């Protein structure tokens, strides 16, 4: 694992995630990690609850908190790659802060709690807890070591025009999903009926994916 950290540190030092030349790659990485986070949560709770549990705020097959979290980790903490233990601790703190703020703001905006750790030991106001913070830390390290270099390789293989088209399509779908979901929660669907309908279609596609994955996992259990 040490050599993997060392190798990836060298790899990451040569990649500026926020540079103008790499911003397309960084945004596509955000979407990729958001989708991976969605799959992670779905599979985790299928094994735990024996059924699909939609843990996300949006209807589409993505959890932006994972995308934001991973990009922040890659941008802010890559300089600590040669110090794995310190980086792991910083990842836990960063993920905990992001999870706390996301849960807090969602509850204040929509008067609903999307997750509640109050029944789990070592929690803080029910928004975060030590058990899942450690789990997110381990998951993030695995993504850094294995998923990030693989995803970057795949993205760099895409023709630039195709990458830009994919970026605009995904961005438009995410915006529609955010607006549609927000309107649904606030009970304002009728005021922007077209956006709500588009959001519902995104939800249907996500549900098909969820059902397919759930069925495959159940057959293996």
C-alpha positions, -999 to +999 in steps of 0.1 A: +000+000+000+029+023+007+042+019-028+008+026-042+006+058-022+041+067-034+033+060-070+000+079-069+016+109-052+041+112-081+011+109-105-010+135-088+018+160-084+019+163-122-019+169-124-035+202-115-072+196-110-081+233-112-060+243-142-078+256-173-065+226-193-078+200-168-111+215-157-131+193-181-114+162-166-121+175-131-158+181-137-163+147-154-145+131-124-171+149-102-199+131-121-181+098-120-175+099-083-211+110-077-223+079-096-198+057-077-211+071-045-247+063-056-237+027-064-218+024-031-248+036-010-273+015-029-253-017-026-244-010+011-281-007+020-293-036-001-270-058+020-281-040+052-318-037+046-323-065+021-340-040-002-333-008-021-332+023+000-328+057-018-304+076+004-301+105-020-317+139-022-320+138-060-339+114-082-311+106-107-283+080-103-259+103-085-250+116-051-232+150-056-219+149-020-195+122-030-184+140-062-178+172-042-161+154-014-137+135-037-128+166-057-121+186-025-099+157-012-080+155-045-075+193-047-068+201-010-051+169+003-030+156-025+001+172-009-002+147+020-001+115-001+034+106+013+019+107+048-010+081+045-020+082+082-022+120+083-041+121+050-066+095+063-073+116+094-077+147+072-100+129+049-122+118+078-123+154+091-131+169+056-158+143+048-173+147+083-175+185+078-190+181+043-216+155+055-225+177+085-230+209+065-249+191+038-273+174+062-277+206+082-284+228+052-309+203+036-328+201+069-329+239+072-340+244+036-365+216+033-374+208+069-365+172+064-336+151+077-321+129+050-301+108+074-300+104+111-272+089+131-287+098+165-291+061+174-255+052+166-228+057+192-203+086+189-226+107+168-227+145+167-263+159+166-273+130+144-257+145+113-224+126+115-210+096+135-176+081+140-185+047+124-195+061+091-168+088+091-142+060+093-160+041+066-161+071+043-124+076+050-115+041+039-138+044+009-122+077-001-086+062+001-097+033-021-111+057-046-079+078-046-057+048-051-076+029-077-106+048-091-090+082-097-061+070-119-084+046-138-111+073-144-085+099-155-071+074-180-106+067-194-115+104-196-082+113-214-090+086-240-122+105-249-121+128-279-123+164-266-156+172-284-172+140-270-160+150-235-175+185-238-208+171-251-209+146-222-202+174-198-230+196-210-255+167-211-247+156-176-247+192-163-281+199-178-295+167-164-282+175-129-296+210-130-330+198-141-329+171-114-320+196-087-347+221-097-373+193-102-365+176-068-366+210-050-399+219-065-414+185-055-402+188-020-415+224-017-448+214-033-444+237-063-444+212-091-474+228-109-456+262-112-428+246-133-446+215-147-421+209-176-391+208-153-409+185-129-418+161-157-382+161-169-371+154-133-396+125-131-382+110-163-347+111-148-361+094-117-376+066-139-342+059-156-326+058-122-353+034-109-346+010-138-309+010-129-317+005-093-340-025-100-315-042-123-287-039-098-309-049-068-321-080-087-285-091-095-274-087-059-304-106-046-296-135-069-261-137-054-272-135-018 
